[in-house]
Amino acid sequence: MTVKEAMGGLLTVRDVAGVLRISSRQVQKLRASGRIPAPVKLARSTRWRADEIQAWVQAGCPAADEWTARKGAPRG
């Protein structure tokens, strides 16, 4: 599954796994270890922003803390 195929701009664990070509369990492990961007919590649901996952992959899948620092860095 590509990011563009996901509806509404939010991805489930299964969608992220499809984009990364890994298992849903591995996505959960990446999340627990801080190696993937933080998800958005909607009530009891966990979703990732599709555009953020796409940009994260294009950046080479840096660790979440490095990714957060890159996002916060001034562009210029």
PQR file of N, CA, C, O and H, with PARSE charges and radii, in Angstrom:
ATOM      1  N   MET A   1       0.842  -1.175   0.000 -0.4000 1.5000
ATOM      2  CA  MET A   1       0.000   0.000   0.000 -0.0000 2.0000
ATOM      3  C   MET A   1       0.887   1.239   0.000  0.5500 1.7000
ATOM      4  O   MET A   1       1.874   1.311   0.732 -0.5500 1.4000
ATOM      5  N   THR A   2       0.525   2.203  -0.825 -0.4000 1.5000
ATOM      6  CA  THR A   2       1.241   3.469  -0.809 -0.0000 2.0000
ATOM      7  C   THR A   2       0.526   4.428   0.111  0.5500 1.7000
ATOM      8  O   THR A   2      -0.637   4.224   0.459 -0.5500 1.4000
ATOM      9  H   THR A   2      -0.277   2.144  -1.420  0.4000 1.0000
ATOM     10  N   VAL A   3       1.226   5.470   0.500 -0.4000 1.5000
ATOM     11  CA  VAL A   3       0.636   6.451   1.390 -0.0000 2.0000
ATOM     12  C   VAL A   3      -0.579   7.102   0.729  0.5500 1.7000
ATOM     13  O   VAL A   3      -1.566   7.395   1.403 -0.5500 1.4000
ATOM     14  H   VAL A   3       2.170   5.636   0.217  0.4000 1.0000
ATOM     15  N   LYS A   4      -0.515   7.327  -0.565 -0.4000 1.5000
ATOM     16  CA  LYS A   4      -1.618   7.968  -1.275 -0.0000 2.0000
ATOM     17  C   LYS A   4      -2.878   7.114  -1.279  0.5500 1.7000
ATOM     18  O   LYS A   4      -3.978   7.644  -1.429 -0.5500 1.4000
ATOM     19  H   LYS A   4       0.287   7.089  -1.113  0.4000 1.0000
ATOM     20  N   GLU A   5      -2.739   5.823  -1.120 -0.4000 1.5000
ATOM     21  CA  GLU A   5      -3.898   4.942  -1.107 -0.0000 2.0000
ATOM     22  C   GLU A   5      -4.653   5.001   0.212  0.5500 1.7000
ATOM     23  O   GLU A   5      -5.815   4.602   0.285 -0.5500 1.4000
ATOM     24  H   GLU A   5      -1.845   5.393  -0.998  0.4000 1.0000
ATOM     25  N   ALA A   6      -4.005   5.490   1.242 -0.4000 1.5000
ATOM     26  CA  ALA A   6      -4.658   5.566   2.552 -0.0000 2.0000
ATOM     27  C   ALA A   6      -5.708   6.673   2.525  0.5500 1.7000
ATOM     28  O   ALA A   6      -5.482   7.745   1.965 -0.5500 1.4000
ATOM     29  H   ALA A   6      -3.061   5.814   1.183  0.4000 1.0000
ATOM     30  N   MET A   7      -6.837   6.403   3.126 -0.4000 1.5000
ATOM     31  CA  MET A   7      -7.922   7.373   3.115 -0.0000 2.0000
ATOM     32  C   MET A   7      -7.811   8.326   4.289  0.5500 1.7000
ATOM     33  O   MET A   7      -7.418   7.934   5.388 -0.5500 1.4000
ATOM     34  H   MET A   7      -7.021   5.532   3.581  0.4000 1.0000
ATOM     35  N   GLY A   8      -8.162   9.587   4.048 -0.4000 1.5000
ATOM     36  CA  GLY A   8      -8.254  10.559   5.122 -0.0000 2.0000
ATOM     37  C   GLY A   8      -6.930  11.102   5.623  0.5500 1.7000
ATOM     38  O   GLY A   8      -6.938  11.936   6.529 -0.5500 1.4000
ATOM     39  H   GLY A   8      -8.481   9.905   3.155  0.4000 1.0000
ATOM     40  N   GLY A   9      -5.809  10.687   5.096 -0.4000 1.5000
ATOM     41  CA  GLY A   9      -4.531  11.202   5.526 -0.0000 2.0000
ATOM     42  C   GLY A   9      -4.007  10.611   6.820  0.5500 1.7000
ATOM     43  O   GLY A   9      -2.937  11.006   7.283 -0.5500 1.4000
ATOM     44  H   GLY A   9      -5.803  10.010   4.360  0.4000 1.0000
ATOM     45  N   LEU A  10      -4.737   9.668   7.420 -0.4000 1.5000
ATOM     46  CA  LEU A  10      -4.287   9.006   8.640 -0.0000 2.0000
ATOM     47  C   LEU A  10      -4.132   7.518   8.379  0.5500 1.7000
ATOM     48  O   LEU A  10      -4.965   6.899   7.717 -0.5500 1.4000
ATOM     49  H   LEU A  10      -5.606   9.347   7.043  0.4000 1.0000
ATOM     50  N   LEU A  11      -3.062   6.955   8.903 -0.4000 1.5000
ATOM     51  CA  LEU A  11      -2.737   5.551   8.677 -0.0000 2.0000
ATOM     52  C   LEU A  11      -2.896   4.733   9.943  0.5500 1.7000
ATOM     53  O   LEU A  11      -2.535   5.185  11.030 -0.5500 1.4000
ATOM     54  H   LEU A  11      -2.385   7.457   9.441  0.4000 1.0000
ATOM     55  N   THR A  12      -3.427   3.547   9.807 -0.4000 1.5000
ATOM     56  CA  THR A  12      -3.488   2.600  10.912 -0.0000 2.0000
ATOM     57  C   THR A  12      -2.141   1.905  11.041  0.5500 1.7000
ATOM     58  O   THR A  12      -1.255   2.091  10.207 -0.5500 1.4000
ATOM     59  H   THR A  12      -3.720   3.180   8.924  0.4000 1.0000
ATOM     60  N   VAL A  13      -1.994   1.108  12.083 -0.4000 1.5000
ATOM     61  CA  VAL A  13      -0.778   0.302  12.247 -0.0000 2.0000
ATOM     62  C   VAL A  13      -0.587  -0.587  11.020  0.5500 1.7000
ATOM     63  O   VAL A  13       0.521  -0.715  10.500 -0.5500 1.4000
ATOM     64  H   VAL A  13      -2.714   0.957  12.760  0.4000 1.0000
ATOM     65  N   ARG A  14      -1.656  -1.186  10.573 -0.4000 1.5000
ATOM     66  CA  ARG A  14      -1.589  -2.064   9.401 -0.0000 2.0000
ATOM     67  C   ARG A  14      -1.166  -1.288   8.146  0.5500 1.7000
ATOM     68  O   ARG A  14      -0.385  -1.792   7.338 -0.5500 1.4000
ATOM     69  H   ARG A  14      -2.557  -1.083  10.994  0.4000 1.0000
ATOM     70  N   ASP A  15      -1.679  -0.068   7.984 -0.4000 1.5000
ATOM     71  CA  ASP A  15      -1.304   0.762   6.840 -0.0000 2.0000
ATOM     72  C   ASP A  15       0.185   1.108   6.880  0.5500 1.7000
ATOM     73  O   ASP A  15       0.880   1.010   5.869 -0.5500 1.4000
ATOM     74  H   ASP A  15      -2.313   0.341   8.640  0.4000 1.0000
ATOM     75  N   VAL A  16       0.667   1.514   8.062 -0.4000 1.5000
ATOM     76  CA  VAL A  16       2.090   1.852   8.212 -0.0000 2.0000
ATOM     77  C   VAL A  16       2.947   0.628   7.916  0.5500 1.7000
ATOM     78  O   VAL A  16       3.980   0.729   7.254 -0.5500 1.4000
ATOM     79  H   VAL A  16       0.102   1.593   8.883  0.4000 1.0000
ATOM     80  N   ALA A  17       2.516  -0.519   8.408 -0.4000 1.5000
ATOM     81  CA  ALA A  17       3.245  -1.758   8.134 -0.0000 2.0000
ATOM     82  C   ALA A  17       3.317  -2.014   6.632  0.5500 1.7000
ATOM     83  O   ALA A  17       4.359  -2.430   6.125 -0.5500 1.4000
ATOM     84  H   ALA A  17       1.678  -0.601   8.946  0.4000 1.0000
ATOM     85  N   GLY A  18       2.225  -1.770   5.920 -0.4000 1.5000
ATOM     86  CA  GLY A  18       2.215  -1.957   4.475 -0.0000 2.0000
ATOM     87  C   GLY A  18       3.146  -1.001   3.767  0.5500 1.7000
ATOM     88  O   GLY A  18       3.842  -1.395   2.831 -0.5500 1.4000
ATOM     89  H   GLY A  18       1.379  -1.432   6.333  0.4000 1.0000
ATOM     90  N   VAL A  19       3.172   0.259   4.201 -0.4000 1.5000
ATOM     91  CA  VAL A  19       4.069   1.253   3.602 -0.0000 2.0000
ATOM     92  C   VAL A  19       5.525   0.846   3.813  0.5500 1.7000
ATOM     93  O   VAL A  19       6.348   0.947   2.903 -0.5500 1.4000
ATOM     94  H   VAL A  19       2.606   0.579   4.962  0.4000 1.0000
ATOM     95  N   LEU A  20       5.831   0.385   5.030 -0.4000 1.5000
ATOM     96  CA  LEU A  20       7.211   0.024   5.374 -0.0000 2.0000
ATOM     97  C   LEU A  20       7.585  -1.405   4.973  0.5500 1.7000
ATOM     98  O   LEU A  20       8.751  -1.795   5.014 -0.5500 1.4000
ATOM     99  H   LEU A  20       5.162   0.303   5.770  0.4000 1.0000
ATOM    100  N   ARG A  21       6.561  -2.175   4.583 -0.4000 1.5000
ATOM    101  CA  ARG A  21       6.757  -3.577   4.215 -0.0000 2.0000
ATOM    102  C   ARG A  21       7.332  -4.398   5.365  0.5500 1.7000
ATOM    103  O   ARG A  21       8.278  -5.171   5.213 -0.5500 1.4000
ATOM    104  H   ARG A  21       5.613  -1.858   4.550  0.4000 1.0000
ATOM    105  N   ILE A  22       6.707  -4.186   6.525 -0.4000 1.5000
ATOM    106  CA  ILE A  22       7.058  -4.946   7.724 -0.0000 2.0000
ATOM    107  C   ILE A  22       5.752  -5.385   8.387  0.5500 1.7000
ATOM    108  O   ILE A  22       4.669  -5.014   7.933 -0.5500 1.4000
ATOM    109  H   ILE A  22       5.938  -3.559   6.648  0.4000 1.0000
ATOM    110  N   SER A  23       5.849  -6.158   9.441 -0.4000 1.5000
ATOM    111  CA  SER A  23       4.640  -6.620  10.135 -0.0000 2.0000
ATOM    112  C   SER A  23       4.093  -5.523  11.046  0.5500 1.7000
ATOM    113  O   SER A  23       4.806  -4.591  11.420 -0.5500 1.4000
ATOM    114  H   SER A  23       6.728  -6.459   9.810  0.4000 1.0000
ATOM    115  N   SER A  24       2.823  -5.653  11.391 -0.4000 1.5000
ATOM    116  CA  SER A  24       2.198  -4.726  12.334 -0.0000 2.0000
ATOM    117  C   SER A  24       2.914  -4.779  13.688  0.5500 1.7000
ATOM    118  O   SER A  24       3.087  -3.756  14.351 -0.5500 1.4000
ATOM    119  H   SER A  24       2.244  -6.409  11.087  0.4000 1.0000
ATOM    120  N   ARG A  25       3.319  -5.963  14.077 -0.4000 1.5000
ATOM    121  CA  ARG A  25       4.046  -6.127  15.346 -0.0000 2.0000
ATOM    122  C   ARG A  25       5.359  -5.351  15.314  0.5500 1.7000
ATOM    123  O   ARG A  25       5.746  -4.740  16.310 -0.5500 1.4000
ATOM    124  H   ARG A  25       3.178  -6.794  13.538  0.4000 1.0000
ATOM    125  N   GLN A  26       6.041  -5.374  14.181 -0.4000 1.5000
ATOM    126  CA  GLN A  26       7.304  -4.639  14.068 -0.0000 2.0000
ATOM    127  C   GLN A  26       7.062  -3.135  14.164  0.5500 1.7000
ATOM    128  O   GLN A  26       7.884  -2.420  14.737 -0.5500 1.4000
ATOM    129  H   GLN A  26       5.727  -5.870  13.371  0.4000 1.0000
ATOM    130  N   VAL A  27       5.954  -2.642  13.617 -0.4000 1.5000
ATOM    131  CA  VAL A  27       5.604  -1.222  13.753 -0.0000 2.0000
ATOM    132  C   VAL A  27       5.439  -0.889  15.232  0.5500 1.7000
ATOM    133  O   VAL A  27       5.922   0.143  15.698 -0.5500 1.4000
ATOM    134  H   VAL A  27       5.286  -3.223  13.151  0.4000 1.0000
ATOM    135  N   GLN A  28       4.756  -1.767  15.970 -0.4000 1.5000
ATOM    136  CA  GLN A  28       4.581  -1.540  17.411 -0.0000 2.0000
ATOM    137  C   GLN A  28       5.922  -1.531  18.141  0.5500 1.7000
ATOM    138  O   GLN A  28       6.124  -0.741  19.063 -0.5500 1.4000
ATOM    139  H   GLN A  28       4.364  -2.606  15.591  0.4000 1.0000
ATOM    140  N   LYS A  29       6.828  -2.399  17.735 -0.4000 1.5000
ATOM    141  CA  LYS A  29       8.163  -2.425  18.351 -0.0000 2.0000
ATOM    142  C   LYS A  29       8.924  -1.135  18.048  0.5500 1.7000
ATOM    143  O   LYS A  29       9.594  -0.589  18.925 -0.5500 1.4000
ATOM    144  H   LYS A  29       6.665  -3.041  16.985  0.4000 1.0000
ATOM    145  N   LEU A  30       8.823  -0.645  16.804 -0.4000 1.5000
ATOM    146  CA  LEU A  30       9.471   0.614  16.442 -0.0000 2.0000
ATOM    147  C   LEU A  30       8.907   1.769  17.272  0.5500 1.7000
ATOM    148  O   LEU A  30       9.647   2.642  17.726 -0.5500 1.4000
ATOM    149  H   LEU A  30       8.279  -1.088  16.092  0.4000 1.0000
ATOM    150  N   ARG A  31       7.611   1.758  17.459 -0.4000 1.5000
ATOM    151  CA  ARG A  31       6.946   2.790  18.259 -0.0000 2.0000
ATOM    152  C   ARG A  31       7.429   2.730  19.705  0.5500 1.7000
ATOM    153  O   ARG A  31       7.766   3.760  20.290 -0.5500 1.4000
ATOM    154  H   ARG A  31       7.010   1.049  17.091  0.4000 1.0000
ATOM    155  N   ALA A  32       7.464   1.539  20.279 -0.4000 1.5000
ATOM    156  CA  ALA A  32       7.875   1.372  21.676 -0.0000 2.0000
ATOM    157  C   ALA A  32       9.333   1.778  21.901  0.5500 1.7000
ATOM    158  O   ALA A  32       9.691   2.262  22.974 -0.5500 1.4000
ATOM    159  H   ALA A  32       7.191   0.703  19.804  0.4000 1.0000
ATOM    160  N   SER A  33      10.159   1.578  20.891 -0.4000 1.5000
ATOM    161  CA  SER A  33      11.579   1.911  21.033 -0.0000 2.0000
ATOM    162  C   SER A  33      11.905   3.330  20.577  0.5500 1.7000
ATOM    163  O   SER A  33      13.068   3.732  20.606 -0.5500 1.4000
ATOM    164  H   SER A  33       9.868   1.185  20.019  0.4000 1.0000
ATOM    165  N   GLY A  34      10.901   4.091  20.158 -0.4000 1.5000
ATOM    166  CA  GLY A  34      11.136   5.478  19.762 -0.0000 2.0000
ATOM    167  C   GLY A  34      11.840   5.625  18.435  0.5500 1.7000
ATOM    168  O   GLY A  34      12.593   6.578  18.234 -0.5500 1.4000
ATOM    169  H   GLY A  34       9.956   3.764  20.135  0.4000 1.0000
ATOM    170  N   ARG A  35      11.608   4.697  17.528 -0.4000 1.5000
ATOM    171  CA  ARG A  35      12.307   4.735  16.240 -0.0000 2.0000
ATOM    172  C   ARG A  35      11.394   5.107  15.078  0.5500 1.7000
ATOM    173  O   ARG A  35      11.800   5.027  13.918 -0.5500 1.4000
ATOM    174  H   ARG A  35      10.996   3.923  17.692  0.4000 1.0000
ATOM    175  N   ILE A  36      10.160   5.513  15.383 -0.4000 1.5000
ATOM    176  CA  ILE A  36       9.203   5.912  14.358 -0.0000 2.0000
ATOM    177  C   ILE A  36       8.500   7.172  14.874  0.5500 1.7000
ATOM    178  O   ILE A  36       8.337   7.328  16.084 -0.5500 1.4000
ATOM    179  H   ILE A  36       9.830   5.578  16.325  0.4000 1.0000
ATOM    180  N   PRO A  37       8.082   8.073  13.978 -0.5600 1.5000
ATOM    181  CA  PRO A  37       7.393   9.278  14.454  0.2800 2.0000
ATOM    182  C   PRO A  37       6.203   8.932  15.358  0.5500 1.7000
ATOM    183  O   PRO A  37       5.563   7.893  15.199 -0.5500 1.4000
ATOM    184  N   ALA A  38       5.933   9.808  16.284 -0.4000 1.5000
ATOM    185  CA  ALA A  38       4.841   9.592  17.234 -0.0000 2.0000
ATOM    186  C   ALA A  38       3.493   9.582  16.515  0.5500 1.7000
ATOM    187  O   ALA A  38       3.261  10.385  15.611 -0.5500 1.4000
ATOM    188  H   ALA A  38       6.453  10.653  16.413  0.4000 1.0000
ATOM    189  N   PRO A  39       2.619   8.684  16.915 -0.5600 1.5000
ATOM    190  CA  PRO A  39       1.287   8.640  16.315  0.2800 2.0000
ATOM    191  C   PRO A  39       0.366   9.690  16.930  0.5500 1.7000
ATOM    192  O   PRO A  39       0.703  10.353  17.910 -0.5500 1.4000
ATOM    193  N   VAL A  40      -0.798   9.813  16.321 -0.4000 1.5000
ATOM    194  CA  VAL A  40      -1.860  10.677  16.828 -0.0000 2.0000
ATOM    195  C   VAL A  40      -2.865   9.772  17.524  0.5500 1.7000
ATOM    196  O   VAL A  40      -3.260   8.746  16.971 -0.5500 1.4000
ATOM    197  H   VAL A  40      -1.072   9.275  15.525  0.4000 1.0000
ATOM    198  N   LYS A  41      -3.277  10.136  18.718 -0.4000 1.5000
ATOM    199  CA  LYS A  41      -4.290   9.358  19.434 -0.0000 2.0000
ATOM    200  C   LYS A  41      -5.646   9.998  19.199  0.5500 1.7000
ATOM    201  O   LYS A  41      -5.832  11.188  19.450 -0.5500 1.4000
ATOM    202  H   LYS A  41      -2.956  10.969  19.168  0.4000 1.0000
ATOM    203  N   LEU A  42      -6.597   9.199  18.714 -0.4000 1.5000
ATOM    204  CA  LEU A  42      -7.982   9.630  18.514 -0.0000 2.0000
ATOM    205  C   LEU A  42      -8.861   8.700  19.322  0.5500 1.7000
ATOM    206  O   LEU A  42      -9.124   7.566  18.921 -0.5500 1.4000
ATOM    207  H   LEU A  42      -6.446   8.231  18.511  0.4000 1.0000
ATOM    208  N   ALA A  43      -9.313   9.193  20.465 -0.4000 1.5000
ATOM    209  CA  ALA A  43     -10.064   8.344  21.402 -0.0000 2.0000
ATOM    210  C   ALA A  43      -9.208   7.128  21.727  0.5500 1.7000
ATOM    211  O   ALA A  43      -8.134   7.269  22.310 -0.5500 1.4000
ATOM    212  H   ALA A  43      -9.099  10.114  20.791  0.4000 1.0000
ATOM    213  N   ARG A  44      -9.666   5.937  21.359 -0.4000 1.5000
ATOM    214  CA  ARG A  44      -8.880   4.722  21.622 -0.0000 2.0000
ATOM    215  C   ARG A  44      -8.083   4.280  20.407  0.5500 1.7000
ATOM    216  O   ARG A  44      -7.435   3.234  20.438 -0.5500 1.4000
ATOM    217  H   ARG A  44     -10.539   5.822  20.885  0.4000 1.0000
ATOM    218  N   SER A  45      -8.125   5.067  19.334 -0.4000 1.5000
ATOM    219  CA  SER A  45      -7.435   4.697  18.103 -0.0000 2.0000
ATOM    220  C   SER A  45      -6.063   5.349  18.020  0.5500 1.7000
ATOM    221  O   SER A  45      -5.856   6.451  18.529 -0.5500 1.4000
ATOM    222  H   SER A  45      -8.652   5.916  19.309  0.4000 1.0000
ATOM    223  N   THR A  46      -5.141   4.667  17.382 -0.4000 1.5000
ATOM    224  CA  THR A  46      -3.806   5.187  17.130 -0.0000 2.0000
ATOM    225  C   THR A  46      -3.637   5.301  15.623  0.5500 1.7000
ATOM    226  O   THR A  46      -3.849   4.334  14.892 -0.5500 1.4000
ATOM    227  H   THR A  46      -5.310   3.772  16.968  0.4000 1.0000
ATOM    228  N   ARG A  47      -3.258   6.476  15.165 -0.4000 1.5000
ATOM    229  CA  ARG A  47      -3.061   6.716  13.738 -0.0000 2.0000
ATOM    230  C   ARG A  47      -1.789   7.530  13.537  0.5500 1.7000
ATOM    231  O   ARG A  47      -1.351   8.258  14.428 -0.5500 1.4000
ATOM    232  H   ARG A  47      -3.086   7.262  15.758  0.4000 1.0000
ATOM    233  N   TRP A  48      -1.205   7.391  12.350 -0.4000 1.5000
ATOM    234  CA  TRP A  48      -0.061   8.194  11.956 -0.0000 2.0000
ATOM    235  C   TRP A  48      -0.464   9.077  10.790  0.5500 1.7000
ATOM    236  O   TRP A  48      -1.249   8.664   9.937 -0.5500 1.4000
ATOM    237  H   TRP A  48      -1.560   6.799  11.626  0.4000 1.0000
ATOM    238  N   ARG A  49       0.065  10.281  10.749 -0.4000 1.5000
ATOM    239  CA  ARG A  49      -0.201  11.171   9.619 -0.0000 2.0000
ATOM    240  C   ARG A  49       0.531  10.623   8.395  0.5500 1.7000
ATOM    241  O   ARG A  49       1.737  10.376   8.438 -0.5500 1.4000
ATOM    242  H   ARG A  49       0.703  10.617  11.442  0.4000 1.0000
ATOM    243  N   ALA A  50      -0.203  10.440   7.322 -0.4000 1.5000
ATOM    244  CA  ALA A  50       0.354   9.848   6.106 -0.0000 2.0000
ATOM    245  C   ALA A  50       1.493  10.689   5.548  0.5500 1.7000
ATOM    246  O   ALA A  50       2.513  10.141   5.128 -0.5500 1.4000
ATOM    247  H   ALA A  50      -1.182  10.640   7.287  0.4000 1.0000
ATOM    248  N   ASP A  51       1.339  12.013   5.536 -0.4000 1.5000
ATOM    249  CA  ASP A  51       2.387  12.861   4.988 -0.0000 2.0000
ATOM    250  C   ASP A  51       3.652  12.807   5.841  0.5500 1.7000
ATOM    251  O   ASP A  51       4.760  12.915   5.316 -0.5500 1.4000
ATOM    252  H   ASP A  51       0.511  12.458   5.877  0.4000 1.0000
ATOM    253  N   GLU A  52       3.492  12.642   7.150 -0.4000 1.5000
ATOM    254  CA  GLU A  52       4.670  12.556   8.011 -0.0000 2.0000
ATOM    255  C   GLU A  52       5.411  11.232   7.808  0.5500 1.7000
ATOM    256  O   GLU A  52       6.641  11.207   7.768 -0.5500 1.4000
ATOM    257  H   GLU A  52       2.592  12.555   7.577  0.4000 1.0000
ATOM    258  N   ILE A  53       4.671  10.147   7.682 -0.4000 1.5000
ATOM    259  CA  ILE A  53       5.322   8.850   7.432 -0.0000 2.0000
ATOM    260  C   ILE A  53       6.045   8.875   6.090  0.5500 1.7000
ATOM    261  O   ILE A  53       7.160   8.367   5.973 -0.5500 1.4000
ATOM    262  H   ILE A  53       3.672  10.167   7.714  0.4000 1.0000
ATOM    263  N   GLN A  54       5.412   9.464   5.079 -0.4000 1.5000
ATOM    264  CA  GLN A  54       6.048   9.543   3.765 -0.0000 2.0000
ATOM    265  C   GLN A  54       7.337  10.370   3.832  0.5500 1.7000
ATOM    266  O   GLN A  54       8.359   9.962   3.281 -0.5500 1.4000
ATOM    267  H   GLN A  54       4.506   9.876   5.174  0.4000 1.0000
ATOM    268  N   ALA A  55       7.297  11.518   4.496 -0.4000 1.5000
ATOM    269  CA  ALA A  55       8.492  12.358   4.629 -0.0000 2.0000
ATOM    270  C   ALA A  55       9.563  11.649   5.450  0.5500 1.7000
ATOM    271  O   ALA A  55      10.749  11.744   5.138 -0.5500 1.4000
ATOM    272  H   ALA A  55       6.467  11.850   4.943  0.4000 1.0000
ATOM    273  N   TRP A  56       9.151  10.939   6.498 -0.4000 1.5000
ATOM    274  CA  TRP A  56      10.084  10.201   7.350 -0.0000 2.0000
ATOM    275  C   TRP A  56      10.813   9.131   6.550  0.5500 1.7000
ATOM    276  O   TRP A  56      12.027   8.972   6.683 -0.5500 1.4000
ATOM    277  H   TRP A  56       8.187  10.862   6.752  0.4000 1.0000
ATOM    278  N   VAL A  57      10.082   8.401   5.724 -0.4000 1.5000
ATOM    279  CA  VAL A  57      10.698   7.366   4.873 -0.0000 2.0000
ATOM    280  C   VAL A  57      11.674   8.014   3.884  0.5500 1.7000
ATOM    281  O   VAL A  57      12.783   7.519   3.682 -0.5500 1.4000
ATOM    282  H   VAL A  57       9.097   8.530   5.617  0.4000 1.0000
ATOM    283  N   GLN A  58      11.253   9.118   3.273 -0.4000 1.5000
ATOM    284  CA  GLN A  58      12.118   9.801   2.312 -0.0000 2.0000
ATOM    285  C   GLN A  58      13.379  10.355   2.972  0.5500 1.7000
ATOM    286  O   GLN A  58      14.404  10.523   2.310 -0.5500 1.4000
ATOM    287  H   GLN A  58      10.353   9.520   3.436  0.4000 1.0000
ATOM    288  N   ALA A  59      13.309  10.638   4.274 -0.4000 1.5000
ATOM    289  CA  ALA A  59      14.472  11.138   5.011 -0.0000 2.0000
ATOM    290  C   ALA A  59      15.392  10.018   5.475  0.5500 1.7000
ATOM    291  O   ALA A  59      16.431  10.279   6.080 -0.5500 1.4000
ATOM    292  H   ALA A  59      12.477  10.502   4.811  0.4000 1.0000
ATOM    293  N   GLY A  60      15.016   8.769   5.195 -0.4000 1.5000
ATOM    294  CA  GLY A  60      15.867   7.642   5.564 -0.0000 2.0000
ATOM    295  C   GLY A  60      15.492   6.980   6.873  0.5500 1.7000
ATOM    296  O   GLY A  60      16.292   6.232   7.435 -0.5500 1.4000
ATOM    297  H   GLY A  60      14.171   8.557   4.704  0.4000 1.0000
ATOM    298  N   CYS A  61      14.296   7.237   7.370 -0.4000 1.5000
ATOM    299  CA  CYS A  61      13.793   6.618   8.606 -0.0000 2.0000
ATOM    300  C   CYS A  61      14.687   6.885   9.817  0.5500 1.7000
ATOM    301  O   CYS A  61      15.118   5.948  10.490 -0.5500 1.4000
ATOM    302  H   CYS A  61      13.646   7.845   6.913  0.4000 1.0000
ATOM    303  N   PRO A  62      14.969   8.177  10.099 -0.5600 1.5000
ATOM    304  CA  PRO A  62      15.782   8.462  11.292  0.2800 2.0000
ATOM    305  C   PRO A  62      15.018   8.141  12.568  0.5500 1.7000
ATOM    306  O   PRO A  62      13.796   7.996  12.544 -0.5500 1.4000
ATOM    307  N   ALA A  63      15.731   8.029  13.675 -0.4000 1.5000
ATOM    308  CA  ALA A  63      15.097   7.797  14.975 -0.0000 2.0000
ATOM    309  C   ALA A  63      14.120   8.930  15.254  0.5500 1.7000
ATOM    310  O   ALA A  63      14.296  10.047  14.767 -0.5500 1.4000
ATOM    311  H   ALA A  63      16.724   8.146  13.694  0.4000 1.0000
ATOM    312  N   ALA A  64      13.099   8.637  16.033 -0.4000 1.5000
ATOM    313  CA  ALA A  64      12.036   9.606  16.283 -0.0000 2.0000
ATOM    314  C   ALA A  64      12.549  10.913  16.881  0.5500 1.7000
ATOM    315  O   ALA A  64      12.085  11.986  16.495 -0.5500 1.4000
ATOM    316  H   ALA A  64      12.956   7.730  16.429  0.4000 1.0000
ATOM    317  N   ASP A  65      13.500  10.843  17.818 -0.4000 1.5000
ATOM    318  CA  ASP A  65      14.006  12.083  18.417 -0.0000 2.0000
ATOM    319  C   ASP A  65      14.757  12.920  17.391  0.5500 1.7000
ATOM    320  O   ASP A  65      14.650  14.146  17.393 -0.5500 1.4000
ATOM    321  H   ASP A  65      13.877   9.971  18.132  0.4000 1.0000
ATOM    322  N   GLU A  66      15.517  12.266  16.512 -0.4000 1.5000
ATOM    323  CA  GLU A  66      16.209  12.989  15.443 -0.0000 2.0000
ATOM    324  C   GLU A  66      15.193  13.578  14.468  0.5500 1.7000
ATOM    325  O   GLU A  66      15.356  14.703  13.994 -0.5500 1.4000
ATOM    326  H   GLU A  66      15.604  11.270  16.509  0.4000 1.0000
ATOM    327  N   TRP A  67      14.148  12.813  14.172 -0.4000 1.5000
ATOM    328  CA  TRP A  67      13.101  13.287  13.268 -0.0000 2.0000
ATOM    329  C   TRP A  67      12.408  14.521  13.845  0.5500 1.7000
ATOM    330  O   TRP A  67      12.165  15.492  13.129 -0.5500 1.4000
ATOM    331  H   TRP A  67      14.015  11.900  14.557  0.4000 1.0000
ATOM    332  N   THR A  68      12.095  14.480  15.123 -0.4000 1.5000
ATOM    333  CA  THR A  68      11.455  15.616  15.782 -0.0000 2.0000
ATOM    334  C   THR A  68      12.361  16.844  15.729  0.5500 1.7000
ATOM    335  O   THR A  68      11.886  17.956  15.495 -0.5500 1.4000
ATOM    336  H   THR A  68      12.292  13.691  15.705  0.4000 1.0000
ATOM    337  N   ALA A  69      13.649  16.651  15.944 -0.4000 1.5000
ATOM    338  CA  ALA A  69      14.600  17.762  15.886 -0.0000 2.0000
ATOM    339  C   ALA A  69      14.680  18.329  14.472  0.5500 1.7000
ATOM    340  O   ALA A  69      14.754  19.546  14.300 -0.5500 1.4000
ATOM    341  H   ALA A  69      14.034  15.748  16.135  0.4000 1.0000
ATOM    342  N   ARG A  70      14.666  17.468  13.463 -0.4000 1.5000
ATOM    343  CA  ARG A  70      14.691  17.941  12.069 -0.0000 2.0000
ATOM    344  C   ARG A  70      13.450  18.743  11.736  0.5500 1.7000
ATOM    345  O   ARG A  70      13.532  19.769  11.062 -0.5500 1.4000
ATOM    346  H   ARG A  70      14.605  16.480  13.603  0.4000 1.0000
ATOM    347  N   LYS A  71      12.301  18.281  12.204 -0.4000 1.5000
ATOM    348  CA  LYS A  71      11.054  18.980  11.916 -0.0000 2.0000
ATOM    349  C   LYS A  71      11.039  20.362  12.565  0.5500 1.7000
ATOM    350  O   LYS A  71      10.484  21.312  12.013 -0.5500 1.4000
ATOM    351  H   LYS A  71      12.235  17.448  12.753  0.4000 1.0000
ATOM    352  N   GLY A  72      11.652  20.462  13.739 -0.4000 1.5000
ATOM    353  CA  GLY A  72      11.661  21.723  14.462 -0.0000 2.0000
ATOM    354  C   GLY A  72      12.732  22.678  14.018  0.5500 1.7000
ATOM    355  O   GLY A  72      12.702  23.852  14.388 -0.5500 1.4000
ATOM    356  H   GLY A  72      12.103  19.690  14.187  0.4000 1.0000
ATOM    357  N   ALA A  73      13.694  22.203  13.224 -0.4000 1.5000
ATOM    358  CA  ALA A  73      14.795  23.041  12.766 -0.0000 2.0000
ATOM    359  C   ALA A  73      14.301  24.060  11.745  0.5500 1.7000
ATOM    360  O   ALA A  73      13.470  23.731  10.898 -0.5500 1.4000
ATOM    361  H   ALA A  73      13.719  21.250  12.924  0.4000 1.0000
ATOM    362  N   PRO A  74      14.800  25.285  11.815 -0.5600 1.5000
ATOM    363  CA  PRO A  74      14.395  26.290  10.823  0.2800 2.0000
ATOM    364  C   PRO A  74      14.840  25.892   9.438  0.5500 1.7000
ATOM    365  O   PRO A  74      15.938  25.369   9.247 -0.5500 1.4000
ATOM    366  N   ARG A  75      13.989  26.140   8.484 -0.4000 1.5000
ATOM    367  CA  ARG A  75      14.314  25.807   7.089 -0.0000 2.0000
ATOM    368  C   ARG A  75      14.871  27.051   6.427  0.5500 1.7000
ATOM    369  O   ARG A  75      14.418  28.169   6.672 -0.5500 1.4000
ATOM    370  H   ARG A  75      13.097  26.564   8.639  0.4000 1.0000
ATOM    371  N   GLY A  76      15.870  26.826   5.579 -0.4000 1.5000
ATOM    372  CA  GLY A  76      16.370  28.038   5.010 -0.0000 2.0000
ATOM    373  C   GLY A  76      17.262  27.870   3.918  0.5500 1.7000
ATOM    374  O   GLY A  76      17.747  28.855   3.360 -0.5500 1.4000
ATOM    375  H   GLY A  76      16.238  25.918   5.380  0.4000 1.0000
TER
END
